[in-house]
Amino acid sequence: MGYFERALLAAVVIGAGSGFVGALVVLRRRTFFAQALTHATYPGAVLAAALGFSVPLGAAVASVVIVAVMAAIARVRRQGAQVAAGIVLTGGFAAGAILQAVIPGLPVHPESILVGSILTVTEQDIALAAVVLVASVALVVAFGPRIVFSTFDPAGFRAAGFREWPVEVLVLGLTAASVVSSLPAVGAILAIALIAAPAAAAKAVVPTYRGVLLAAPVIGAASGVIGVLVSRAAAVAAGPAIALAATGFLLIALLGSQLRRLPSRRAPIPVETAEDARIA
């Protein structure tokens, strides 16, 4: 398999996985959490590159720590989840920038960690993304009723005696895994576009929960393929092209949803006046 065909396959697998997990993120309104995870995995990726380990492995280790820190801060009284996400986002990215500055001679260019390089992905990267996709689908199928209940009726979910934090940790874990698997393709910064934009586009045009879960992976895969094709035709970086393609799908979906809400342009039927009735 050539590098271009491998890139297309990676775009399909990574785009579908990011879109599927992104559906949970968008429906549960956790986009800011996902953004925090994408930025906070940066120091783990930099440190792994400096030590000669796999970059996704370093990002995975960092993501485990990040999820634990976010969950701990969110449970502190008078703090909350938004505070946890903000601290992790800024602190994590700052730590990555400092590590990049103080560690000389990184074997991996920092830009490849930030914006990715899908043309250089390996079979192992694609296999990791496929495992994340399959595991995400399996977990959502297994815990689907509780995820739906917690997502659309959190007060009722708690009143029924269920604890919300296991579902929250599950979604955060899937988001972290999606970020790690998409890191070689779109990098730490642009991963949020491939996670959030396809799901938001699906939500704008599909009215059901299951419909969004089915449509978002398709839009994510299409964004990946279009981005790779555009990058080859226009000789631009593939990561930003994929992110822009996903954003384009979102804009089209939002425009279409607004057009459907416009009133009909048909001419109104004139109301018969009393004089017309008398003449008739």
Long-range contacts (C-beta under 8 A, 24 or more apart in sequence): 3-119, 3-120, 4-119, 4-228, 4-232, 6-121, 6-122, 6-123, 6-126, 7-118, 7-119, 7-121, 7-228, 7-238, 8-225, 8-228, 9-126, 10-118, 10-121, 10-125, 10-126, 10-129, 10-184, 10-185, 10-224, 11-118, 11-185, 11-221, 11-224, 11-225, 11-227, 11-228, 11-242, 12-221, 12-224, 12-225, 13-126, 13-129, 13-130, 13-133, 13-221, 14-118, 14-126, 14-129, 14-181, 14-182, 14-185, 14-186, 14-194, 14-220, 14-224, 15-194, 15-198, 15-217, 15-220, 15-221, 15-222, 15-223, 15-224, 15-225, 15-242, 16-133, 16-217, 16-218, 16-220, 16-221, 17-129, 17-130, 17-132, 17-133, 17-136, 17-178, 17-181, 17-182, 17-217, 17-220, 18-178, 18-182, 18-191, 18-194, 18-195, 18-198, 18-220, 19-194, 19-195, 19-198, 19-199, 19-202, 19-216, 19-217, 19-218, 19-219, 19-220, 19-221, 19-223, 20-133, 20-136, 20-137, 20-140, 20-213, 20-216, 20-217, 20-220, 21-136, 21-174, 21-175, 21-177, 21-178, 21-195, 22-178, 22-194, 22-195, 22-196, 22-197, 22-198, 22-199, 22-200, 22-216, 22-220, 23-199, 23-202, 23-203, 23-212, 23-213, 23-216, 23-217, 24-140, 24-147, 24-151, 24-171, 24-174, 24-175, 25-171, 25-175, 25-195, 25-196, 25-199, 26-196, 26-199, 26-200, 26-203, 26-212, 26-216, 27-151, 27-199, 27-203, 27-209, 27-212, 28-150, 28-151, 28-171, 30-171, 30-172, 30-175, 31-192, 31-196, 32-82, 32-85, 32-86, 32-89, 33-70, 33-81, 33-85, 33-172, 33-175, 34-175, 34-179, 34-192, 34-195, 34-196, 35-85, 35-89, 35-192, 35-196, 36-66, 36-70, 36-84, 36-85, 36-86, 36-88, 36-89, 36-92, 37-63, 37-66, 37-67, 37-88, 37-172, 37-175, 37-176, 37-179, 38-179, 38-188, 38-189, 38-191, 38-192, 38-195, 39-89, 39-90, 39-92, 39-93, 39-96, 39-188, 39-189, 40-66, 40-88, 40-89, 40-91, 40-92, 40-93, 41-66, 41-92, 41-176, 41-179, 41-180, 41-183, 41-188, 42-92, 42-93, 42-95, 42-96, 42-97, 42-113, 42-114, 42-188, 43-92, 43-95, 43-96, 43-99, 45-96, 45-113, 45-183, 45-188, 46-96, 46-99, 46-100, 46-103, 46-106, 46-110, 46-113, 47-99, 47-103, 49-106, 49-107, 49-108, 49-113, 50-99, 50-103, 50-106, 50-107, 52-107, 55-108, 55-113, 55-183, 55-184, 56-125, 56-128, 56-180, 56-181, 56-183, 56-184, 59-179, 59-180, 59-183, 59-188, 60-176, 60-177, 60-180, 62-92, 63-176, 63-177, 63-179, 63-180, 64-176, 66-92, 66-176, 67-169, 67-172, 67-173, 67-176, 70-172, 71-165, 71-168, 71-169, 71-172, 75-165, 96-188, 111-187, 112-187, 113-183, 113-187, 113-188, 114-187, 114-188, 114-189, 114-190, 115-186, 115-187, 115-189, 115-190, 115-237, 115-239, 115-240, 116-182, 116-183, 116-184, 116-185, 116-186, 116-187, 116-190, 116-191, 116-238, 116-239, 117-184, 117-185, 117-237, 117-238, 117-239, 118-184, 118-185, 118-186, 118-224, 118-227, 118-228, 118-238, 118-239, 118-242, 119-231, 119-238, 120-184, 121-184, 121-185, 122-184, 125-181, 125-184, 125-185, 128-180, 128-181, 129-181, 129-182, 131-181, 132-174, 132-177, 132-178, 132-180, 132-181, 135-177, 136-174, 136-177, 136-178, 139-170, 139-174, 140-213, 143-167, 143-170, 147-171, 148-209, 151-209, 152-209, 185-224, 185-238, 185-239, 185-242, 186-239, 186-242, 186-243, 187-239, 190-239, 190-240, 190-242, 190-243, 193-242, 193-243, 193-246, 193-247, 194-220, 194-223, 194-224, 194-242, 194-243, 194-246, 197-223, 197-243, 197-246, 197-247, 197-249, 197-250, 198-223, 198-246, 198-249, 198-250, 200-250, 200-253, 201-246, 201-249, 201-250, 201-252, 201-253, 201-254, 202-253, 204-250, 204-253, 204-254, 204-256, 204-257, 205-253, 205-256, 205-257, 219-246, 219-249, 220-246, 222-249, 223-249
